[in-house]
Amino acid sequence: MKYFLFTLICLALLSCSQPEKNKATHTAIKATPQDIKNDTLRNYLFLKDMYSDSYFPKFLVDKGKAILVDLCLQIENEQPKNLEDLYKLTHAATEKFNDLEKVFDANGSEIETAARESIAADFEFIAHTYGYKADVEELIAPRNW
């Protein structure tokens, strides 16, 4: 009986400490604009018009900004050789905005004209800053907004 209780206590202690260990190993590191190597983009105010409009929840605009920061970091890391490679990256980022649109809707907001223009302008600015002569409509071609 003592052995059984000892084993049970040991298992309980191990199971209590395990989630903390997993939590530490699965914590995502959030990219920030300061991680961007390009000076112009590191200091750029992404989605500035959306931040200045209270219609857009700040925490959701932050998520949109994170998508754009991640796009910058992907461009810097992968260094697309041509527009086709760049469009693959921008289309993936656009799909993330498509997913985010549903969250905007659920929070009484939407990616409407002002947001569309702000997001598209930032995609174009990013592409041009990295030296690509990309078409803004093609950059965000898979958009639902």
C-alpha positions in Angstrom: 0.0 0.0 0.0 2.8 2.4 0.9 4.5 1.6 -2.5 1.2 2.3 -4.3 0.8 5.7 -2.6 4.4 6.6 -3.2 4.0 5.8 -6.9 0.8 7.7 -7.1 2.4 10.8 -5.5 5.4 10.6 -7.9 3.1 10.3 -10.9 1.0 13.3 -9.7 4.1 15.4 -9.2 5.5 14.5 -12.6 2.2 15.3 -14.4 2.0 18.7 -12.6 5.5 19.7 -13.8 5.1 18.5 -17.4 2.8 21.2 -18.7 5.2 23.9 -17.5 8.0 22.2 -19.4 5.9 22.0 -22.6 4.7 25.5 -22.2 8.3 26.8 -22.2 9.2 24.8 -25.3 6.1 25.8 -27.3 6.1 29.5 -26.6 6.1 31.5 -29.8 8.6 34.3 -30.2 6.9 37.3 -31.6 8.7 39.2 -34.3 8.8 42.9 -34.0 9.7 45.7 -36.5 13.0 45.9 -34.7 13.9 42.4 -36.1 13.7 43.8 -39.7 17.1 44.5 -41.2 16.0 47.2 -43.7 16.2 50.6 -42.0 13.3 52.1 -43.9 10.9 49.3 -43.0 12.2 48.9 -39.4 11.1 52.5 -38.8 8.0 52.4 -40.9 4.5 52.8 -39.2 2.6 49.8 -40.6 -1.2 50.2 -41.0 -0.9 53.8 -39.7 -4.4 54.8 -40.9 -6.0 51.8 -39.3 -4.3 52.6 -35.9 -5.7 56.1 -36.1 -9.3 55.0 -36.7 -11.1 53.7 -33.6 -13.4 51.6 -35.8 -10.6 49.0 -36.0 -9.8 47.2 -32.7 -6.2 47.9 -31.9 -5.4 44.3 -31.0 -6.6 43.2 -34.4 -4.6 45.9 -36.2 -1.6 44.6 -34.1 -2.2 41.2 -35.7 -2.3 42.7 -39.2 1.0 44.5 -38.4 2.5 41.2 -37.3 1.6 39.7 -40.7 3.4 42.5 -42.5 6.4 42.3 -40.2 6.6 38.6 -40.8 6.3 39.2 -44.5 9.3 41.6 -44.3 11.3 39.0 -42.4 10.4 36.3 -44.9 11.6 38.5 -47.8 14.8 39.2 -46.0 15.4 35.6 -45.2 14.3 34.0 -48.5 15.4 36.9 -50.8 12.9 36.1 -53.6 14.7 36.0 -57.0 11.8 37.2 -59.0 8.3 38.5 -58.8 6.8 35.0 -58.9 8.7 34.1 -55.8 7.7 37.4 -54.1 4.1 36.8 -55.0 4.1 33.5 -53.3 5.1 35.2 -50.1 2.7 38.1 -50.4 -0.2 35.7 -51.3 0.5 33.7 -48.2 0.4 36.9 -46.1 -2.8 38.0 -47.9 -4.4 34.7 -46.9 -3.6 35.5 -43.3 -5.4 38.8 -43.7 -8.3 36.8 -45.2 -8.4 34.8 -42.0 -8.1 37.9 -39.9 -11.1 39.4 -41.7 -13.4 36.9 -39.9 -12.0 38.0 -36.6 -12.6 41.7 -37.5 -16.2 40.8 -38.3 -16.6 38.9 -35.0 -15.5 42.1 -33.2 -17.9 44.5 -34.8 -15.5 45.8 -37.4 -14.5 44.8 -40.9 -11.7 45.2 -43.5 -13.5 47.8 -45.6 -12.3 50.5 -48.0 -10.0 52.4 -45.6 -8.5 49.2 -44.3 -8.1 47.7 -47.8 -6.3 50.8 -49.0 -4.0 50.9 -45.9 -3.1 47.2 -46.2 -2.6 47.3 -50.0 -0.4 50.4 -49.6 1.8 48.7 -47.1 2.2 45.6 -49.3 3.2 47.9 -52.2 5.6 49.9 -49.9 7.2 46.7 -48.7 7.7 45.3 -52.2 9.1 48.6 -53.6 11.4 49.1 -50.6 13.0 45.8 -51.2 13.5 46.7 -54.8 10.6 44.9 -56.5 8.5 46.6 -59.2 5.4 44.6 -58.3 1.8 45.3 -59.2 -0.1 46.0 -56.0 -3.2 44.1 -57.2 -1.1 41.0 -57.9 0.6 41.4 -54.5 -2.7 40.9 -52.8 -4.5 38.9 -55.5 -6.1 36.2 -53.3 -7.7 38.8 -51.0 -11.3 38.4 -50.0 -11.6 42.0 -48.7 
